[in-house]
């Protein structure tokens, strides 16, 4: 299933789950109302208690108050928990005892983990997530959490870090990236919030039972206590019944998502033995995939493998998952793997990690020279990278200047690099932008910018997006106020004088979008638009692309017509040049991000058709396409190593590391 269809399915599933949650809450409210009415009837009119169930309509005030209170408890609890989880995946990892891994770590095992995460993120065209290790967990497990790719976190257990080789670790991380790319995390966050709302009702009832008086107070007082206790017990049971069915739905959804993520991970790594052997090791070791942290139950559906024993399993059976990869697998291999692990004379951790990091990286395709890309092929690549893209990402990261790599892992320097990548190269425009940034951020920022500009200017078009995407773990270490200030600076650069090139604009816009997603993901509109509803914005985007890629008027007209034809729109009066294009394009991209998944797929094809109307696409043009698609939350892998119908220069061979 491709990205756009999976996105559409996720939206349908979200709507269905919202409906089921509303039904569950309504049924719980009705049941609690009945319990409360019976309790009130018993306390106020003991002689009519037997008829209380038949006289519910006689207590409208009680029913109204009870309904409002129950709805408020469930709603507020769900919103609060969802809001906490929306702060970023790092908060979930920390709650489970995770220790953050920084990009400048000296530990070889953590360095290998960071390398794998960075490579897959760059290959996917999304920001590098925060990385954590659950140090107290000896089982083999991992998870991804967050509301969107810009505030995501990936965590692995200590057992996974030490027990898996690079290929196996890459298979596990690729599985987690499938959840990041396909919107599974947002759905998982909602499920956690909704189930917490149902759980809170039972928690309140349990508190009432725990603190209820044990006796005394006279016959009437004692009777009242009994009624309250019985009502609380009934509400406790009702809350757990709602939670029971909620977890049943959660488990069914999770099992399907896990199977899809396994399939995506194999496509990432091409070698299915990595993911297969990671799963076999889980079945072989005594700790399995267990998570001992008390909060693990709440996030069980986020995990790579079952972390806690549950009545309803959130993952397919282990043997079933392995056989989906290797149909010939037999359970006896668990014992063989266990013996192998016990007998294996493992090298020192430092040597093992360094060796694995050199030998486990997938090798580039021999035929990765000039290649062809058709619009439909590019659309299929959205959030759908393969091994060759991971290989290319590895080479891109290695090719970055040392000053860029060092700055990317230090929060203060990462913010300066973030701004430096958004500056124009033309001296006059850059001078004005630097003066603006010095005024907004101070002389210290100007000094850091001056130090970073030479290596930034030396970056090729293909290196600039990887340099930007790897900054987010360091930026997330800044305080919220600092990130908001950084966002204001980016907004200022976007609204001031227009950039010299559309690529500079696209990179700047991409930085803004990802920073917005990281600072406050709720700012992103959820309402879907059709292509017809966004016709003016589509014309604006294709006009700017056609003019920027074809200075010749006739060629620009051909590019415009090709894109409009892909959209199945009438070209009308033809191409019109837009004087103040940055401001209009900014508004257009903001609105186009609200297109429905199927409409975005058509738009991606139209962008490819516009840029490649002459049957050529340079590296700069392919990176422009990636930047624009990323602002629309349609991340593309590096196109210089893909396959299809347009000539694109291939990636250079990657040096061993």
N, C-alpha and C positions, 0 to 999 in steps of 0.2 A: 504494500500500500504506500503511495507516495505522500509527500508532505501535505499537499493541499487537501487530499481526500481524508487524511488522518485528522487534519485540523477541522474539517467539516464534521467528521464523526465525533470529535471531541466536543464540539459545540452542541451537537444533537444530544450527546450523552449528558452534557452538563444540564441542558434544559430538562431532560428526562429525570435526572437526579434531583433537580430543584423541585420538580413536580412531586416526586416520591417523598422528598423531605417535607414539603408542605402537607401532603396527605398524612404522613406520620405524625407531624406536629398537631394537625387538626384532630386526629383520632386520640392522641394522648390528652389533648385539652378536653375533649368530650368525656373521656374516661375519668380524668381528674375532677372535672365538674361534677360528675355523678358521685364520686367518693366524697367530695366536699359537701354536696347537698345532703347526702345521707348522714354525714357527721353532724351538720348543722341541725337537721331534723331530729336526730337522736338527742342532741344537747338541749334543744328548745322545746321539743314535744315528744318526750320519751314514749308516751302512749301511742303515738302515730308512727313510730319508727318503722313498723312493718310496711307502712304504705309510702315510705319516703321515696322509694324508687319509682312509684307511680305518680308522685306529685312534684316531679322536677320542675314543671312549668310554674309552680307556685313560688319559686325562689329566683325570679329573674335577676334581682340585684346580686345575689350570691353567685349566680352563674356568670354574670358579667365581670364581677371583681375577680373571681377565680380564673376565668379565661384570660383576662388582661395580665394577671400576675404570672401565670404559667407561660404565656406568650412572651412576656418581658424577660423572664428568667432564661428561657431557651434562646431567644433572639439576642439578648445582650451577651450571654456567655459565648454564643457562636461568633458574634461579631468581634468580641474582645480577643478570642483565641485566633481567629482568622487574621486580625490586625497584627497580633504578635508574630505570627508566622510570615506575614507579608514584609516584615522588617528585613528579611533576607535569609537565605539558607544557612548562613553562618550561625544564626541564633539557634537553629535546630541542632546543628552539630555541637555547639557549645553546651546545650542542654543535655546532650548525651555524653558529655565528658570529652569532647573533641579538643585537640590541641592544634592550633593553626600552623600550617607549613608555609614559610615565606620563600620567595624566589631566590634569596641569597643563602639558603640553608647549606651547611657544609656536610650534612649527613648524607652519605651516598644513597641510602634507601629512599630517603625523602626527596633527594634530588631526582632520582629516577622517577618517582611518582609525579613530581612537578613537571618533569619533561614530558611524560606521557599525557598528562592533562593539558599542558600548553599545546602540544602537537595536535591533539584531537580538536581542541577549541579553535585553533587557527585554521585547521582543515575544514571545520564546519562553518567558519565565518562568523562566529559569535565571540563575545568577550570571554577571556579566561576566567573561570569561576574561582572562588576561594577554595582552598584545599585544607582538609583537616585529617588528623589521624586519631582514632579512638584508642588511646594508649592502653586502657585497662581491658580491652576485649581481645581474647586469644583466638576466637573463632574467625573464620574467613567470611567477611561480609563488607558491604559498601552501600552507600545511598547517595542520591542527589536530592537537594531540597532548594526551595526558593520559589518566587512568584513568576520569574521570567529569567531568560539567560543572563541578563545584566546583574542580577542580584543572587545568582545561584551559588551553591556551594556543593562540592563533592567531598565525601568523607569515606575513608577506608579504615578497617580495623587494623590493630597491630598484627593480628594473625595474617591478614591479607598482605600486609606490607612485607612480612618476613617469609611467608610460605610460598608466595607466587613468584615465578620468574617474570621477565618483562613481557613476554607474549601473553601470559595468563593475566597479568595485571592490565595489559592493554585491552584484552577482551572484556574484563569486568568494567573498566572505565568507559569503554565504548558502549556497553549496555546502559550505563548511567547517562551517557550523553544522549542516547536515544530518548530518554525521558525528558531531558532538558529541551531538546530540539522540537519535540512533538507536542509540547504543552501538557504533558502528563503531570508535571509538578503543580501547576495551578489547580488542576482538578483534584490532586491529592491534598493540597492545602485546604480546599473547600470541604472535602470529606472530613478532614480532621476537625475543622471548625464546627461543622454541623453535628458530628457525633459527640463532640465535647458539650454542645448545648444540651443534648439528650442526657448525657452523663451527669451534668450538673444538677438536673432535677432529682436524680437518685442520690447524689451527694448531699443535697439539702435535706431530703427525707431521712438519710442515714444520720445526719447531725441531730435532727429532731429526736430520733429514736435513742441516740446516745445520751442526750441531755434531758430526756423526759424524766420527771419525778418517779421514783420507784415505789411510792406508797404514801399513805397519810392523806390529810386534807378532807376527811369525812367521806361519807358515802357518795354524795353528789360530786365532790371534788375528785374523788377517786374514779368515779364513772367518767368524768370529763377527760381525765388523763388516759383512761383506757380507750376512749373514742379517738382522741388525738393520736395515740400510739398506733391504733389500728388503721387510721386514715394515712398516717405517715408510712406504715408498712405497705399499704396498698399502692401509694404513690411510688415508693421505692421499687416495687415489683413492676409497675407500669413503666417507669423510667428505664429499667433494665430490659424490659420487653422491647421498647423502642430501640434501645442500643443494640440489642440482639439482632433485630431485623436490619438496622443500619449497617452493622458489621457484615451481615450476610451479603448485602448489596455491595459493600466495599470490597469484600473478598472476591466476588464474581468479576467486578470491574478490574481489580488488580491482576488477577490471573491472566486475563486476556492481554493486558498491557505488558506483562512480563514476557509472555511468549513473543509478542511483536518486538520487544526490546532485544531479546536474544537473537532474533533474525537480523535486526539492524546491526548488532554488534559484529556478526559474522561478515556482513557486507563491508563494515569499516575495516576489518583486519584481514579479510580474504582467507586467512588461515583459521579454520574453525577449531583447530586443536587447542588454541589458547583458551577460549571460553570453555571448551569441553573439559580440558584438564583442570581448570579452576573449579568446575562443578564436581569433578571426580574427587579432587582433594577435599572438598567440603564433606563428601560422603565418607572419606577415608579417615580424617582426623577425629579425635575424641571430642573436641570442642565444636566440631561441625560449623554451623553458621550462627550459633547462639550469641545473642546480645544480652549481657547481664544487667545493664542499666535499667533502673525501675521504669523509666519513661519509654522503654522500647515498645511496649504494647501499642502506644498511641501512633507510632510511626512505622508499625510493622509492614504496612503496604508500600512504604518507600524503599525498603531494603532490597538488596540484590538477591538474597536468599532468605528463607524463613528465619527470623531472629528469636521468636518466642513461640511456645506451643499454644495453638488456638483451636477452638472448635471448628472454625471456618478458615482454611488455609488461604493465604493471600497469594501464594505461588503454586504453579503446577508441581506435582511430585518431582523429586530430584531425578529419578531414573527416567521419567517421561521427558524432562527437559534435555537430558543428555542424549536420549534416543532420537529426539528431534534433530539433533546435530549429527549424531553417529548412530544410525539404525542398528548397527551390529553390536552395540554396547551390551555387556553382561554385568550384572551386579557383582559378580566375583572379582571384578577389577578393583572394587573398593579395597578389598583385602590386599590385593597385589600392590596397589598404590600405597597402602599403609606400611607394608613391609619395605617398599622402596624408600619411603620417607624416613623410616627408622634406620635403615642400613646406609643411607646416603651420607657420605662424608662431605658435608657442605663446606665450601671455602669460607674464609673470613667475610663478614658482611660487606666490608668495603670492596674487596676484590670481586665478590659475587655481583654486587650492584653495578660496579664499573664495567665488568665484562658483559653483563646482560644488557647494559644500556648501549654497548657498542654493537653486539651481535644480534639483538632482538629487533632492531629497527627494520621495517619492511624495505626491501630494495626497490628502487624506481624501475618502472617498466623500460624494457630495452627500446621500445618503439615510441618513447615519449618525445618525439620530435615535433614537426609541424603537424597539427591535427585539425579536425573539423568539428564544428558544433552547429546543430540545427536548433531553432527556437524551442521545439518540444523537448529536445534533449537537455537544454539548459534548464527548462522548467522542472524537469525530472530530477535535476541535481539539487534543487532547493532543499536544504536540511537533509541531504542524502549523500554525504561524501563516501568515498571508497578508499581503498588502501593507497592508491596513487596520490590522493590528496593529502593523506597523513604523511607520506614520504616527502611531498613537496613542502608541507608545513615545517617538517623537521629541517629541511634545507634552508628555508626562509629564516627560521629562528637562528640557525647557526651563522647565517650570512649577515645578520645585523651587527653593526659596529659595537665594540665592547662598551663604549660610553652609553649607547642606547640601552643595552641589556642591563647595565648596572643601574641606570636611572629608573628603569621600569619597575625595579623591586624596592625602591625607597619612596615613601609617600610624598615627601616634599618635592623631590626631583621628578617623580611621576606626574605630579600636577603641572610642573613646568613643561615636561615633555608633551603632555596632553595638549597644552596651549601651543607649543612650538609646531606640532603637527598640523594645527589649524591655521597657521599663518600663510599668507601668500608669499610667493618667491620674488615677485616684482619688488625692487628696492623701495620705490615711492610708496606703494600700498603697505608694505611691511613696516616702513618707518612710522606711518600713522598708527598702525595696529600696535606696534611696540610701545609707542607713547601712551596709547589708550590703556594698555595692560599695566604699564608702570604706574599710571594714575590710579588704576583700580586696585592693584595688588601690591604696590610698593616696590622700592628699589631692590629688595632681596629677590623678588620674583624676576625682575628685569635682569639681574646678574645671572641667575640660573638659566634664563632663556638665552642670554648671549653665549653662555658656555655650551648649550645644547644645539644651537642653530647650525654650526658647521657639520656635525654628524647627521643632523636631520636633513640638511640640504643634500647630503651625499646619498640619501636613500633613493632607491629606484621606485617607480610607481608600484611594483609588486611587493615592495617591502613596507610601504607606509601603513597599509591596513593591519598586517601582523604586529607592527610596532604599536599601533593604537590599541588593538584588542588585548594585548598582554598587560596593559596598564591597570585593569580594573581591580585585581586583588590588592594592589598597593593603594589605589584610590579609596577603596572601601575601608582602609585603616584611618583615613581622615575623619575628623568629626563632621557631623551633619552640617554644621554651619560653614565649615570649610568647603564641603562639596557643593553647597548651595551657592557660595561665593564663586566657585569655579564655574558653575552652571550660568551664573549671571555674566561672567566674562565671555563664555562661549556665545550666549545670547547676544551680547554686545557686539561681538565680532560678526555675527550673522546679520544684524540689523544695521550695521554701519555701512561704509562704502562697499559696493559689490566686489567680490573677488575677481581676479584676472581670469581664472579658468573655472569651468564647471567642476573639474575634479577637486580643486581646492574647496569649493563650496560643498561638494558631496561629502568629503571627508569631515568637514566642519559640522555638517548636518548630522552625520553619523555619530560623531562625538556627542552632540547635543541629545540625540534620541536615546543613546545608551545611558547617558548620565541621568536623564529624566527617568528612565526605567529603573535605574538603580536607586535614585533618591526617593522617588514616590511612584511606584508602578500603578497606583490608582488613577494617575492623571491620564492614562491611555484610554481613549474612548472605546466602548465595547459594541456600539451599534453598527451593524453591517450595512454597507451600501452596495448597490448594483453598479455596473459599468455605466448604465444610462444616467444614473443619478449623479455621477461624477464626470460627466462628459467634458465640461469646461476645464476641469483640473487635468484630465488626461490630455486634452489638446495642449495645455500649457507645458506639461512635462515633455511630450513628444516634440513640441516646437523647439524648446530649449536644447534638447538632445540633438535634433536634426541640424540646427544652426551651429552648435558647438563642434560637431563632428565633421561638418562639410562647409567650409568657408565659401565655396562656390555655390551660388544661388540655385543652379539647376540640380546639383547633387543634393543640396539640402531639401529641395522639393521632392526628390525621389525618396530620400530617407523618410520624410514626413508621410508621404503617400504609402510607403511600405508598412509603417507602423499603424496608420489608420486602417489600412486594409486588414491587418491582423486583428484589430479590434472590431472589425466589421462595421466601422463608422464611415459615413460619407465625408470625403475630404472637404466638401463645402467650397469656401472661397480660397482654399489652399493655405500654405504656410504663411504665418504672420510673425515677423520679428518682434520680440518683446523688449522694450527699452529697459525697464527696471525688473529684469527677470529674476534676480535673487529673491526679492520680496514676494513676488507672485509664485515662484517655484516653492518657496517655503510654505506658503499657505496651501498650495496644491498637494505637496507631499504629506502634510499633516492630515488632510482630508482623505487622500488615497490610502492611508494606512488603515482606514476604516472599511475598506472593501472586503466583501465576503471572500473566503478562501478560493472558491472557483473563479471569481473575478480577478483575484490577484494572479492566478495561474495564467490567465489570458493576458494580463498586463505584462508579466515577465516575458512572455513570448513576443509581445509587441515591442518591448524595449530592445530585445535581441534583434528583431527585424529592423528596427530603426537604426541601431548602431552598426549592424552588419549588412546594410543594404547593398554595399559594394563587394560582398562576399569576402571581406577581410575584417579581422578584429585584432587590433594591436593589444599588447599587454596593458597599456594605459587605458584603452577603451574597455577591456575586460574588467579592470579594477574599478573603473567608473561604474560599470554595470553592477558589480558586486556591492559597491558603496550605496548606490541608489536602492538596490534590492534590500540591503540590510536595514536601511531607514524605514522600509515598509515591513520589517520583521519577516523577510523572506531570505534568510542567509544562504549564500552560495559558497561553495568551496572554490579554491583557486582554479580558474578556467584554463590556465596554460597547460594543464596536464589531463584535460578531459577528452572525451571522444565524441564526435558528431559531424557537423557540416560546414564550419567556418574555419578558415586558416587562422590558427593562433600559435605563436611561438611556444615551444615546449619549455619545461623547467630544466634548469641545469642539474647535472648530477650532484647528489648530496655527498659531501665528504664524510668519511666515517668519524664517529665521535665516541 
